[in-house]
């Protein structure tokens, strides 16, 4: 069951990225924020895939990286770096307003719902902090490394640089996020399993999803306004 839902999540996330990209880069910023919010809220949920433990946020995080590659391919390094802080501000804005709403005294008629919100938003501070810190560190590495490989190989080898960059940056993300989020909560053995399983999922997702970067190339060829990409 979980494996089927994992596949469904991957398909929907990939389609969401592609459709949003066709609507403009501003929509892609929104997609990044949505994925980060999903991680900050649900990243603390541990599940099993193929008998191995990990959390539910791995596809969302890999999707953030894929979205960033679309931005870099078309607009260069600065847009990739800008997306980092847009994502961070979006998550902070959401969590701040959510906590204000949760702090309001609820009516007895919605007591069950109020208690559920208290659990979600008052017990996930550690997950939220972990996701933001890991995101800033790994995404910064991700952007600079992707730009370096793009300069080195030019317009070719998109699949290769997406997967190499993703693999290296996801190592940093997995270690930072899971250490901050789950150290002392999960036994060391389970912690290693959660990190390794999540890392594999993110690698496999990028291997299968990266070919859609080709759509960016096709669109560039059709529009002379986007035919040349300059990376400062």
HELIX and SHEET records of a PDB file:
HELIX    1   1 UNK A    2  UNK A   22  1                                  21    
HELIX    2   2 UNK A   25  UNK A   42  1                                  18    
HELIX    3   3 UNK A   58  UNK A   75  1                                  18    
HELIX    4   4 UNK A   77  UNK A  103  1                                  27    
HELIX    5   5 UNK A  108  UNK A  110  5                                   3    
HELIX    6   6 UNK A  111  UNK A  122  1                                  12    
HELIX    7   7 UNK A  125  UNK A  153  1                                  29    
HELIX    8   8 UNK A  158  UNK A  182  1                                  25    
HELIX    9   9 UNK A  188  UNK A  209  1                                  22    
HELIX   10  10 UNK A  210  UNK A  213  5                                   4    
HELIX   11  11 UNK A  214  UNK A  222  1                                   9    
HELIX   12  12 UNK A  224  UNK A  226  5                                   3    
SHEET    1   A 2 UNK A  46  UNK A  49  0                                        
SHEET    2   A 2 UNK A  52  UNK A  55 -1                                        
END                                                                             
